[in-house]
Amino acid sequence: MNSPLTTDVPAAGYVHGYSRREARRLGDQADTLATLLHSGTSYPPGSRVLEVGCGVGAQTVHLVTGSPGVRLVAVDLSDDSLAEARARVAAHAPQAHVEWCRADLFDLPFADATFDHVFVCFVLEHLPDPVRALAGLRRVLRPGGTVTVIEGDHGSAFFHPDSAWASAAVRCLVRLQAAAGGNALIGRELQPLLTAAGYRDVRVAPRTVYADPSRPELVRGFTRDTFVAMVEGVREEALAARLVSPEDWDRGLADLRRTAGPDGTFHYVFFKGLAVNPADGGACGE
Ligand SMILES: C[S@@+](CC[C@H](N)C(=O)[O-])C[C@H]1O[C@@H](n2cnc3c(N)ncnc32)[C@H](O)[C@@H]1O
């Protein structure tokens, strides 16, 4: 394997972008992992729930299905994603009560203590200052309300057949995300991040995905259509940043695809955190 071609990665935008392919990947991811990620999250009817960074509504559908009767407000920066989210929820959960709002989660247009619960999934990993984001969410959360945060951690990916080229391709994504201001290894940090943002009763637990040929749905839905597709999606950026040669990239992706093959296995850990906004205001770690 050739050594990396460069050590300086130019800053980029949102690493996964807003393509049709990425929208499909988010849907595959959410549907495949719905039970794993959403189990334990159920809000009473009538609760006021805020989802920030709803994207194309892939998690929103599972949120409102798992908590019928909630009044959900879903926020994202992207108008196109919000339009897609609205259509997805109308198709899959037409009874749901959802308001859609284009806003920056760092500058939310809601009064203090508007919500009983906040839900954040696969968003903090893209933010330059996740503690400031979490602390800001406390403003719109009522005292005693909860925040639920779900993030992955690409350092938890190991697989068979093992391959230095495949691992190097995954590291390209980690580096590109870091160059864009994010952190693809954030899952392991959720507990300290929530604590630093002033939440109390912080509980974080790993939710492990393990896929092998005895679980073909998971191999398709997670290994191939979620994880490998995500790495494939940064090919052009990785080559443009000269993080890897085209030959090594192609070898890495071929090896990564083998982990979804007849002799492949894949392991990954998501981290799910639940924490309470303290009634006494707490010490904010901004
Ligand atoms: C990886 S997607 C996750 C979408 C969705 N939560 C899911 O799991 O399918 C991250 C989303 O966060 C949104 N986002 C990023 N920064 C944001 C910000 N400052 N305010 C609001 N949304 C933001 C992006 O537009 C994108 O739709």
The ligand as an SDF file (V2000), in Angstrom:
LIG
                    3D

 27 29  0  0  0  0  0  0  0  0999 V2000
  -26.2050   13.1090    8.3240 C   0  0  0  0  0  0  0  0  0  0  0  0
  -27.6280   14.1040    8.1320 S   0  0  0  0  0  0  0  0  0  0  0  0
  -28.6850   13.2820    9.2960 C   0  0  0  0  0  0  0  0  0  0  0  0
  -30.1290   13.4610    8.9980 C   0  0  0  0  0  0  0  0  0  0  0  0
  -31.0770   12.6870    9.9130 C   0  0  0  0  0  0  0  0  0  0  0  0
  -30.9470   13.0980   11.3100 N   0  0  0  0  0  0  0  0  0  0  0  0
  -30.8680   11.1890    9.7690 C   0  0  0  0  0  0  0  0  0  0  0  0
  -30.3460   10.5800   10.7030 O   0  0  0  0  0  0  0  0  0  0  0  0
  -31.2370   10.6570    8.7140 O   0  0  0  0  0  0  0  0  0  0  0  0
  -27.2260   15.6170    8.9970 C   0  0  0  0  0  0  0  0  0  0  0  0
  -28.2490   16.7130    8.8050 C   0  0  0  0  0  0  0  0  0  0  0  0
  -27.9610   17.7860    9.7170 O   0  0  0  0  0  0  0  0  0  0  0  0
  -28.2570   19.0080    9.0630 C   0  0  0  0  0  0  0  0  0  0  0  0
  -27.5080   20.0810    9.7220 N   0  0  0  0  0  0  0  0  0  0  0  0
  -26.1670   20.2390    9.7690 C   0  0  0  0  0  0  0  0  0  0  0  0
  -25.8500   21.3570   10.4540 N   0  0  0  0  0  0  0  0  0  0  0  0
  -27.0160   21.9200   10.8520 C   0  0  0  0  0  0  0  0  0  0  0  0
  -27.3510   23.1040   11.5780 C   0  0  0  0  0  0  0  0  0  0  0  0
  -26.4020   23.9290   12.0360 N   0  0  0  0  0  0  0  0  0  0  0  0
  -28.6530   23.3610   11.8110 N   0  0  0  0  0  0  0  0  0  0  0  0
  -29.6260   22.5400   11.3400 C   0  0  0  0  0  0  0  0  0  0  0  0
  -29.3650   21.3980   10.6380 N   0  0  0  0  0  0  0  0  0  0  0  0
  -28.0850   21.1070   10.3880 C   0  0  0  0  0  0  0  0  0  0  0  0
  -27.8270   18.7750    7.6140 C   0  0  0  0  0  0  0  0  0  0  0  0
  -28.4550   19.6910    6.7400 O   0  0  0  0  0  0  0  0  0  0  0  0
  -28.2630   17.3270    7.4000 C   0  0  0  0  0  0  0  0  0  0  0  0
  -29.5680   17.2590    6.8800 O   0  0  0  0  0  0  0  0  0  0  0  0
  1  2  1  0
  2  3  1  0
  2 10  1  0
  3  4  1  0
  4  5  1  0
  5  6  1  0
  5  7  1  0
  7  8  2  0
  7  9  1  0
 10 11  1  0
 11 12  1  0
 11 26  1  0
 12 13  1  0
 13 14  1  0
 13 24  1  0
 14 15  1  0
 14 23  1  0
 15 16  2  0
 16 17  1  0
 17 18  1  0
 17 23  2  0
 18 19  1  0
 18 20  2  0
 20 21  1  0
 21 22  2  0
 22 23  1  0
 24 25  1  0
 24 26  1  0
 26 27  1  0
M  CHG  2   2   1   9  -1
M  END
$$$$
